């Protein structure tokens, strides 16, 4: 899967500043479409996690 596709999925999910469980699952499905997650995709996921830890993004159901 192209990194831009994963990046776009993350950006769409975070438009409202929140990340739902469904949005998180969707991003992971997009990442695993090709069967292998690239280092670039892992980096995008880590950036997302960092934003959550810093409180820039909140989690919701």
mmCIF file of the N, C-alpha and C atoms, coordinates in Angstrom:
data_MODEL
# 
_entry.id   MODEL 
# 
loop_
_atom_site.group_PDB 
_atom_site.id 
_atom_site.type_symbol 
_atom_site.label_atom_id 
_atom_site.label_alt_id 
_atom_site.label_comp_id 
_atom_site.label_asym_id 
_atom_site.label_entity_id 
_atom_site.label_seq_id 
_atom_site.pdbx_PDB_ins_code 
_atom_site.Cartn_x 
_atom_site.Cartn_y 
_atom_site.Cartn_z 
_atom_site.occupancy 
_atom_site.B_iso_or_equiv 
_atom_site.pdbx_formal_charge 
_atom_site.auth_seq_id 
_atom_site.auth_comp_id 
_atom_site.auth_asym_id 
_atom_site.auth_atom_id 
_atom_site.pdbx_PDB_model_num 
ATOM 1   N N  . UNK A 1 1  ? 0.859   -1.173 0.000  1.00 0.00 ? 1  UNK A N  1 
ATOM 2   C CA . UNK A 1 1  ? 0.000   0.000  0.000  1.00 0.00 ? 1  UNK A CA 1 
ATOM 3   C C  . UNK A 1 1  ? 0.898   1.226  0.000  1.00 0.00 ? 1  UNK A C  1 
ATOM 4   N N  . UNK A 1 2  ? 0.464   2.219  -0.709 1.00 0.00 ? 2  UNK A N  1 
ATOM 5   C CA . UNK A 1 2  ? 1.250   3.440  -0.758 1.00 0.00 ? 2  UNK A CA 1 
ATOM 6   C C  . UNK A 1 2  ? 1.143   4.211  0.555  1.00 0.00 ? 2  UNK A C  1 
ATOM 7   N N  . UNK A 1 3  ? 2.236   4.808  0.928  1.00 0.00 ? 3  UNK A N  1 
ATOM 8   C CA . UNK A 1 3  ? 2.274   5.590  2.163  1.00 0.00 ? 3  UNK A CA 1 
ATOM 9   C C  . UNK A 1 3  ? 1.268   6.739  2.108  1.00 0.00 ? 3  UNK A C  1 
ATOM 10  N N  . UNK A 1 4  ? 1.076   7.318  0.922  1.00 0.00 ? 4  UNK A N  1 
ATOM 11  C CA . UNK A 1 4  ? 0.129   8.436  0.814  1.00 0.00 ? 4  UNK A CA 1 
ATOM 12  C C  . UNK A 1 4  ? -1.292  7.987  1.144  1.00 0.00 ? 4  UNK A C  1 
ATOM 13  N N  . UNK A 1 5  ? -1.638  6.750  0.825  1.00 0.00 ? 5  UNK A N  1 
ATOM 14  C CA . UNK A 1 5  ? -2.966  6.240  1.142  1.00 0.00 ? 5  UNK A CA 1 
ATOM 15  C C  . UNK A 1 5  ? -3.155  6.156  2.651  1.00 0.00 ? 5  UNK A C  1 
ATOM 16  N N  . UNK A 1 6  ? -2.150  5.673  3.343  1.00 0.00 ? 6  UNK A N  1 
ATOM 17  C CA . UNK A 1 6  ? -2.210  5.588  4.807  1.00 0.00 ? 6  UNK A CA 1 
ATOM 18  C C  . UNK A 1 6  ? -2.264  6.991  5.398  1.00 0.00 ? 6  UNK A C  1 
ATOM 19  N N  . UNK A 1 7  ? -1.439  7.879  4.892  1.00 0.00 ? 7  UNK A N  1 
ATOM 20  C CA . UNK A 1 7  ? -1.421  9.259  5.381  1.00 0.00 ? 7  UNK A CA 1 
ATOM 21  C C  . UNK A 1 7  ? -2.787  9.912  5.189  1.00 0.00 ? 7  UNK A C  1 
ATOM 22  N N  . UNK A 1 8  ? -3.404  9.702  4.030  1.00 0.00 ? 8  UNK A N  1 
ATOM 23  C CA . UNK A 1 8  ? -4.726  10.273 3.771  1.00 0.00 ? 8  UNK A CA 1 
ATOM 24  C C  . UNK A 1 8  ? -5.775  9.700  4.723  1.00 0.00 ? 8  UNK A C  1 
ATOM 25  N N  . UNK A 1 9  ? -5.692  8.408  5.000  1.00 0.00 ? 9  UNK A N  1 
ATOM 26  C CA . UNK A 1 9  ? -6.635  7.773  5.927  1.00 0.00 ? 9  UNK A CA 1 
ATOM 27  C C  . UNK A 1 9  ? -6.501  8.388  7.321  1.00 0.00 ? 9  UNK A C  1 
ATOM 28  N N  . UNK A 1 10 ? -5.271  8.632  7.754  1.00 0.00 ? 10 UNK A N  1 
ATOM 29  C CA . UNK A 1 10 ? -5.035  9.238  9.068  1.00 0.00 ? 10 UNK A CA 1 
ATOM 30  C C  . UNK A 1 10 ? -5.573  10.665 9.084  1.00 0.00 ? 10 UNK A C  1 
ATOM 31  N N  . UNK A 1 11 ? -5.283  11.424 8.045  1.00 0.00 ? 11 UNK A N  1 
ATOM 32  C CA . UNK A 1 11 ? -5.742  12.816 7.992  1.00 0.00 ? 11 UNK A CA 1 
ATOM 33  C C  . UNK A 1 11 ? -7.265  12.904 8.017  1.00 0.00 ? 11 UNK A C  1 
ATOM 34  N N  . UNK A 1 12 ? -7.944  12.034 7.258  1.00 0.00 ? 12 UNK A N  1 
ATOM 35  C CA . UNK A 1 12 ? -9.409  12.028 7.243  1.00 0.00 ? 12 UNK A CA 1 
ATOM 36  C C  . UNK A 1 12 ? -9.973  11.679 8.617  1.00 0.00 ? 12 UNK A C  1 
ATOM 37  N N  . UNK A 1 13 ? -9.326  10.737 9.288  1.00 0.00 ? 13 UNK A N  1 
ATOM 38  C CA . UNK A 1 13 ? -9.809  10.305 10.605 1.00 0.00 ? 13 UNK A CA 1 
ATOM 39  C C  . UNK A 1 13 ? -9.656  11.403 11.652 1.00 0.00 ? 13 UNK A C  1 
ATOM 40  N N  . UNK A 1 14 ? -8.675  12.274 11.475 1.00 0.00 ? 14 UNK A N  1 
ATOM 41  C CA . UNK A 1 14 ? -8.365  13.268 12.502 1.00 0.00 ? 14 UNK A CA 1 
ATOM 42  C C  . UNK A 1 14 ? -8.928  14.652 12.222 1.00 0.00 ? 14 UNK A C  1 
ATOM 43  N N  . UNK A 1 15 ? -9.786  14.772 11.235 1.00 0.00 ? 15 UNK A N  1 
ATOM 44  C CA . UNK A 1 15 ? -10.348 16.071 10.878 1.00 0.00 ? 15 UNK A CA 1 
ATOM 45  C C  . UNK A 1 15 ? -10.996 16.754 12.082 1.00 0.00 ? 15 UNK A C  1 
ATOM 46  N N  . UNK A 1 16 ? -11.663 15.971 12.926 1.00 0.00 ? 16 UNK A N  1 
ATOM 47  C CA . UNK A 1 16 ? -12.367 16.543 14.071 1.00 0.00 ? 16 UNK A CA 1 
ATOM 48  C C  . UNK A 1 16 ? -11.534 16.564 15.352 1.00 0.00 ? 16 UNK A C  1 
ATOM 49  N N  . UNK A 1 17 ? -10.275 16.131 15.270 1.00 0.00 ? 17 UNK A N  1 
ATOM 50  C CA . UNK A 1 17 ? -9.402  16.149 16.449 1.00 0.00 ? 17 UNK A CA 1 
ATOM 51  C C  . UNK A 1 17 ? -9.584  14.968 17.380 1.00 0.00 ? 17 UNK A C  1 
ATOM 52  N N  . UNK A 1 18 ? -10.384 13.995 16.960 1.00 0.00 ? 18 UNK A N  1 
ATOM 53  C CA . UNK A 1 18 ? -10.649 12.798 17.761 1.00 0.00 ? 18 UNK A CA 1 
ATOM 54  C C  . UNK A 1 18 ? -10.357 11.560 16.914 1.00 0.00 ? 18 UNK A C  1 
ATOM 55  N N  . UNK A 1 19 ? -10.033 10.474 17.582 1.00 0.00 ? 19 UNK A N  1 
ATOM 56  C CA . UNK A 1 19 ? -9.819  9.201  16.900 1.00 0.00 ? 19 UNK A CA 1 
ATOM 57  C C  . UNK A 1 19 ? -10.714 8.158  17.556 1.00 0.00 ? 19 UNK A C  1 
ATOM 58  N N  . UNK A 1 20 ? -11.635 7.623  16.778 1.00 0.00 ? 20 UNK A N  1 
ATOM 59  C CA . UNK A 1 20 ? -12.527 6.593  17.299 1.00 0.00 ? 20 UNK A CA 1 
ATOM 60  C C  . UNK A 1 20 ? -11.901 5.220  17.086 1.00 0.00 ? 20 UNK A C  1 
ATOM 61  N N  . UNK A 1 21 ? -12.463 4.254  17.769 1.00 0.00 ? 21 UNK A N  1 
ATOM 62  C CA . UNK A 1 21 ? -11.992 2.875  17.627 1.00 0.00 ? 21 UNK A CA 1 
ATOM 63  C C  . UNK A 1 21 ? -12.166 2.418  16.173 1.00 0.00 ? 21 UNK A C  1 
ATOM 64  N N  . UNK A 1 22 ? -13.280 2.766  15.569 1.00 0.00 ? 22 UNK A N  1 
ATOM 65  C CA . UNK A 1 22 ? -13.543 2.390  14.175 1.00 0.00 ? 22 UNK A CA 1 
ATOM 66  C C  . UNK A 1 22 ? -12.524 3.033  13.237 1.00 0.00 ? 22 UNK A C  1 
ATOM 67  N N  . UNK A 1 23 ? -12.190 4.302  13.481 1.00 0.00 ? 23 UNK A N  1 
ATOM 68  C CA . UNK A 1 23 ? -11.203 4.987  12.639 1.00 0.00 ? 23 UNK A CA 1 
ATOM 69  C C  . UNK A 1 23 ? -9.827  4.355  12.792 1.00 0.00 ? 23 UNK A C  1 
ATOM 70  N N  . UNK A 1 24 ? -9.470  3.998  14.015 1.00 0.00 ? 24 UNK A N  1 
ATOM 71  C CA . UNK A 1 24 ? -8.194  3.334  14.268 1.00 0.00 ? 24 UNK A CA 1 
ATOM 72  C C  . UNK A 1 24 ? -8.129  2.001  13.527 1.00 0.00 ? 24 UNK A C  1 
ATOM 73  N N  . UNK A 1 25 ? -9.206  1.239  13.605 1.00 0.00 ? 25 UNK A N  1 
ATOM 74  C CA . UNK A 1 25 ? -9.253  -0.052 12.896 1.00 0.00 ? 25 UNK A CA 1 
ATOM 75  C C  . UNK A 1 25 ? -9.155  0.137  11.397 1.00 0.00 ? 25 UNK A C  1 
ATOM 76  N N  . UNK A 1 26 ? -9.817  1.161  10.868 1.00 0.00 ? 26 UNK A N  1 
ATOM 77  C CA . UNK A 1 26 ? -9.761  1.425  9.434  1.00 0.00 ? 26 UNK A CA 1 
ATOM 78  C C  . UNK A 1 26 ? -8.330  1.740  8.994  1.00 0.00 ? 26 UNK A C  1 
ATOM 79  N N  . UNK A 1 27 ? -7.639  2.579  9.754  1.00 0.00 ? 27 UNK A N  1 
ATOM 80  C CA . UNK A 1 27 ? -6.254  2.927  9.419  1.00 0.00 ? 27 UNK A CA 1 
ATOM 81  C C  . UNK A 1 27 ? -5.384  1.672  9.404  1.00 0.00 ? 27 UNK A C  1 
ATOM 82  N N  . UNK A 1 28 ? -5.559  0.809  10.393 1.00 0.00 ? 28 UNK A N  1 
ATOM 83  C CA . UNK A 1 28 ? -4.767  -0.430 10.437 1.00 0.00 ? 28 UNK A CA 1 
ATOM 84  C C  . UNK A 1 28 ? -5.095  -1.341 9.255  1.00 0.00 ? 28 UNK A C  1 
ATOM 85  N N  . UNK A 1 29 ? -6.367  -1.410 8.871  1.00 0.00 ? 29 UNK A N  1 
ATOM 86  C CA . UNK A 1 29 ? -6.729  -2.225 7.699  1.00 0.00 ? 29 UNK A CA 1 
ATOM 87  C C  . UNK A 1 29 ? -6.062  -1.695 6.440  1.00 0.00 ? 29 UNK A C  1 
ATOM 88  N N  . UNK A 1 30 ? -6.047  -0.368 6.286  1.00 0.00 ? 30 UNK A N  1 
ATOM 89  C CA . UNK A 1 30 ? -5.397  0.250  5.128  1.00 0.00 ? 30 UNK A CA 1 
ATOM 90  C C  . UNK A 1 30 ? -3.907  -0.080 5.128  1.00 0.00 ? 30 UNK A C  1 
ATOM 91  N N  . UNK A 1 31 ? -3.291  -0.046 6.304  1.00 0.00 ? 31 UNK A N  1 
ATOM 92  C CA . UNK A 1 31 ? -1.863  -0.337 6.405  1.00 0.00 ? 31 UNK A CA 1 
ATOM 93  C C  . UNK A 1 31 ? -1.542  -1.777 6.009  1.00 0.00 ? 31 UNK A C  1 
ATOM 94  N N  . UNK A 1 32 ? -2.424  -2.716 6.357  1.00 0.00 ? 32 UNK A N  1 
ATOM 95  C CA . UNK A 1 32 ? -2.158  -4.132 6.136  1.00 0.00 ? 32 UNK A CA 1 
ATOM 96  C C  . UNK A 1 32 ? -2.668  -4.677 4.806  1.00 0.00 ? 32 UNK A C  1 
ATOM 97  N N  . UNK A 1 33 ? -3.232  -3.826 3.951  1.00 0.00 ? 33 UNK A N  1 
ATOM 98  C CA . UNK A 1 33 ? -3.798  -4.287 2.687  1.00 0.00 ? 33 UNK A CA 1 
ATOM 99  C C  . UNK A 1 33 ? -2.791  -5.082 1.865  1.00 0.00 ? 33 UNK A C  1 
ATOM 100 N N  . UNK A 1 34 ? -1.578  -4.629 1.774  1.00 0.00 ? 34 UNK A N  1 
ATOM 101 C CA . UNK A 1 34 ? -0.563  -5.308 0.969  1.00 0.00 ? 34 UNK A CA 1 
ATOM 102 C C  . UNK A 1 34 ? 0.073   -6.499 1.661  1.00 0.00 ? 34 UNK A C  1 
ATOM 103 N N  . UNK A 1 35 ? -0.278  -6.744 2.911  1.00 0.00 ? 35 UNK A N  1 
ATOM 104 C CA . UNK A 1 35 ? 0.288   -7.863 3.645  1.00 0.00 ? 35 UNK A CA 1 
ATOM 105 C C  . UNK A 1 35 ? 1.536   -7.515 4.429  1.00 0.00 ? 35 UNK A C  1 
ATOM 106 N N  . UNK A 1 36 ? 2.185   -6.426 4.077  1.00 0.00 ? 36 UNK A N  1 
ATOM 107 C CA . UNK A 1 36 ? 3.397   -5.996 4.769  1.00 0.00 ? 36 UNK A CA 1 
ATOM 108 C C  . UNK A 1 36 ? 3.293   -4.508 5.050  1.00 0.00 ? 36 UNK A C  1 
ATOM 109 N N  . UNK A 1 37 ? 3.624   -4.140 6.264  1.00 0.00 ? 37 UNK A N  1 
ATOM 110 C CA . UNK A 1 37 ? 3.619   -2.730 6.642  1.00 0.00 ? 37 UNK A CA 1 
ATOM 111 C C  . UNK A 1 37 ? 5.032   -2.193 6.441  1.00 0.00 ? 37 UNK A C  1 
ATOM 112 N N  . UNK A 1 38 ? 5.147   -1.098 5.702  1.00 0.00 ? 38 UNK A N  1 
ATOM 113 C CA . UNK A 1 38 ? 6.458   -0.527 5.408  1.00 0.00 ? 38 UNK A CA 1 
ATOM 114 C C  . UNK A 1 38 ? 6.961   0.291  6.596  1.00 0.00 ? 38 UNK A C  1 
ATOM 115 N N  . UNK A 1 39 ? 8.254   0.543  6.643  1.00 0.00 ? 39 UNK A N  1 
ATOM 116 C CA . UNK A 1 39 ? 8.795   1.411  7.702  1.00 0.00 ? 39 UNK A CA 1 
ATOM 117 C C  . UNK A 1 39 ? 8.163   2.805  7.684  1.00 0.00 ? 39 UNK A C  1 
ATOM 118 N N  . UNK A 1 40 ? 7.843   3.312  6.502  1.00 0.00 ? 40 UNK A N  1 
ATOM 119 C CA . UNK A 1 40 ? 7.221   4.630  6.396  1.00 0.00 ? 40 UNK A CA 1 
ATOM 120 C C  . UNK A 1 40 ? 5.824   4.622  7.026  1.00 0.00 ? 40 UNK A C  1 
ATOM 121 N N  . UNK A 1 41 ? 5.068   3.547  6.764  1.00 0.00 ? 41 UNK A N  1 
ATOM 122 C CA . UNK A 1 41 ? 3.738   3.421  7.351  1.00 0.00 ? 41 UNK A CA 1 
ATOM 123 C C  . UNK A 1 41 ? 3.827   3.290  8.871  1.00 0.00 ? 41 UNK A C  1 
ATOM 124 N N  . UNK A 1 42 ? 4.808   2.549  9.349  1.00 0.00 ? 42 UNK A N  1 
ATOM 125 C CA . UNK A 1 42 ? 5.033   2.442  10.799 1.00 0.00 ? 42 UNK A CA 1 
ATOM 126 C C  . UNK A 1 42 ? 5.336   3.808  11.384 1.00 0.00 ? 42 UNK A C  1 
ATOM 127 N N  . UNK A 1 43 ? 6.104   4.604  10.672 1.00 0.00 ? 43 UNK A N  1 
ATOM 128 C CA . UNK A 1 43 ? 6.431   5.953  11.130 1.00 0.00 ? 43 UNK A CA 1 
ATOM 129 C C  . UNK A 1 43 ? 5.187   6.817  11.243 1.00 0.00 ? 43 UNK A C  1 
ATOM 130 N N  . UNK A 1 44 ? 4.279   6.698  10.283 1.00 0.00 ? 44 UNK A N  1 
ATOM 131 C CA . UNK A 1 44 ? 3.034   7.456  10.340 1.00 0.00 ? 44 UNK A CA 1 
ATOM 132 C C  . UNK A 1 44 ? 2.203   7.028  11.550 1.00 0.00 ? 44 UNK A C  1 
ATOM 133 N N  . UNK A 1 45 ? 2.162   5.715  11.812 1.00 0.00 ? 45 UNK A N  1 
ATOM 134 C CA . UNK A 1 45 ? 1.408   5.206  12.960 1.00 0.00 ? 45 UNK A CA 1 
ATOM 135 C C  . UNK A 1 45 ? 2.027   5.722  14.262 1.00 0.00 ? 45 UNK A C  1 
ATOM 136 N N  . UNK A 1 46 ? 3.353   5.751  14.327 1.00 0.00 ? 46 UNK A N  1 
ATOM 137 C CA . UNK A 1 46 ? 4.031   6.264  15.523 1.00 0.00 ? 46 UNK A CA 1 
ATOM 138 C C  . UNK A 1 46 ? 3.747   7.743  15.738 1.00 0.00 ? 46 UNK A C  1 
ATOM 139 N N  . UNK A 1 47 ? 3.686   8.506  14.646 1.00 0.00 ? 47 UNK A N  1 
ATOM 140 C CA . UNK A 1 47 ? 3.350   9.926  14.756 1.00 0.00 ? 47 UNK A CA 1 
ATOM 141 C C  . UNK A 1 47 ? 1.940   10.098 15.323 1.00 0.00 ? 47 UNK A C  1 
ATOM 142 N N  . UNK A 1 48 ? 1.022   9.259  14.865 1.00 0.00 ? 48 UNK A N  1 
ATOM 143 C CA . UNK A 1 48 ? -0.341  9.294  15.372 1.00 0.00 ? 48 UNK A CA 1 
ATOM 144 C C  . UNK A 1 48 ? -0.363  8.976  16.872 1.00 0.00 ? 48 UNK A C  1 
ATOM 145 N N  . UNK A 1 49 ? 0.357   7.942  17.262 1.00 0.00 ? 49 UNK A N  1 
ATOM 146 C CA . UNK A 1 49 ? 0.430   7.580  18.680 1.00 0.00 ? 49 UNK A CA 1 
ATOM 147 C C  . UNK A 1 49 ? 1.029   8.718  19.504 1.00 0.00 ? 49 UNK A C  1 
ATOM 148 N N  . UNK A 1 50 ? 2.044   9.364  18.987 1.00 0.00 ? 50 UNK A N  1 
ATOM 149 C CA . UNK A 1 50 ? 2.691   10.470 19.688 1.00 0.00 ? 50 UNK A CA 1 
ATOM 150 C C  . UNK A 1 50 ? 1.704   11.620 19.912 1.00 0.00 ? 50 UNK A C  1 
ATOM 151 N N  . UNK A 1 51 ? 0.882   11.915 18.909 1.00 0.00 ? 51 UNK A N  1 
ATOM 152 C CA . UNK A 1 51 ? -0.115  12.976 19.049 1.00 0.00 ? 51 UNK A CA 1 
ATOM 153 C C  . UNK A 1 51 ? -1.134  12.621 20.131 1.00 0.00 ? 51 UNK A C  1 
ATOM 154 N N  . UNK A 1 52 ? -1.460  11.344 20.235 1.00 0.00 ? 52 UNK A N  1 
ATOM 155 C CA . UNK A 1 52 ? -2.388  10.904 21.283 1.00 0.00 ? 52 UNK A CA 1 
ATOM 156 C C  . UNK A 1 52 ? -1.739  11.070 22.646 1.00 0.00 ? 52 UNK A C  1 
ATOM 157 N N  . UNK A 1 53 ? -0.487  10.617 22.782 1.00 0.00 ? 53 UNK A N  1 
ATOM 158 C CA . UNK A 1 53 ? 0.220   10.733 24.063 1.00 0.00 ? 53 UNK A CA 1 
ATOM 159 C C  . UNK A 1 53 ? 0.375   12.186 24.499 1.00 0.00 ? 53 UNK A C  1 
ATOM 160 N N  . UNK A 1 54 ? 0.590   13.073 23.540 1.00 0.00 ? 54 UNK A N  1 
ATOM 161 C CA . UNK A 1 54 ? 0.765   14.493 23.859 1.00 0.00 ? 54 UNK A CA 1 
ATOM 162 C C  . UNK A 1 54 ? -0.562  15.202 24.126 1.00 0.00 ? 54 UNK A C  1 
ATOM 163 N N  . UNK A 1 55 ? -1.677  14.527 23.868 1.00 0.00 ? 55 UNK A N  1 
ATOM 164 C CA . UNK A 1 55 ? -2.986  15.119 24.091 1.00 0.00 ? 55 UNK A CA 1 
ATOM 165 C C  . UNK A 1 55 ? -3.473  15.969 22.932 1.00 0.00 ? 55 UNK A C  1 
ATOM 166 N N  . UNK A 1 56 ? -2.777  15.927 21.796 1.00 0.00 ? 56 UNK A N  1 
ATOM 167 C CA . UNK A 1 56 ? -3.199  16.689 20.621 1.00 0.00 ? 56 UNK A CA 1 
ATOM 168 C C  . UNK A 1 56 ? -4.427  16.051 19.969 1.00 0.00 ? 56 UNK A C  1 
ATOM 169 N N  . UNK A 1 57 ? -4.575  14.745 20.144 1.00 0.00 ? 57 UNK A N  1 
ATOM 170 C CA . UNK A 1 57 ? -5.700  13.980 19.611 1.00 0.00 ? 57 UNK A CA 1 
ATOM 171 C C  . UNK A 1 57 ? -6.322  13.233 20.768 1.00 0.00 ? 57 UNK A C  1 
ATOM 172 N N  . UNK A 1 58 ? -7.633  13.260 20.856 1.00 0.00 ? 58 UNK A N  1 
ATOM 173 C CA . UNK A 1 58 ? -8.287  12.509 21.924 1.00 0.00 ? 58 UNK A CA 1 
ATOM 174 C C  . UNK A 1 58 ? -8.947  11.257 21.343 1.00 0.00 ? 58 UNK A C  1 
ATOM 175 N N  . UNK A 1 59 ? -9.086  10.257 22.197 1.00 0.00 ? 59 UNK A N  1 
ATOM 176 C CA . UNK A 1 59 ? -9.707  9.006  21.802 1.00 0.00 ? 59 UNK A CA 1 
ATOM 177 C C  . UNK A 1 59 ? -11.175 9.032  22.187 1.00 0.00 ? 59 UNK A C  1 
ATOM 178 N N  . UNK A 1 60 ? -11.996 8.387  21.375 1.00 0.00 ? 60 UNK A N  1 
ATOM 179 C CA . UNK A 1 60 ? -13.417 8.265  21.695 1.00 0.00 ? 60 UNK A CA 1 
ATOM 180 C C  . UNK A 1 60 ? -13.941 6.959  21.141 1.00 0.00 ? 60 UNK A C  1 
ATOM 181 N N  . UNK A 1 61 ? -15.094 6.553  21.637 1.00 0.00 ? 61 UNK A N  1 
ATOM 182 C CA . UNK A 1 61 ? -15.717 5.314  21.175 1.00 0.00 ? 61 UNK A CA 1 
ATOM 183 C C  . UNK A 1 61 ? -16.440 5.511  19.876 1.00 0.00 ? 61 UNK A C  1 
# 
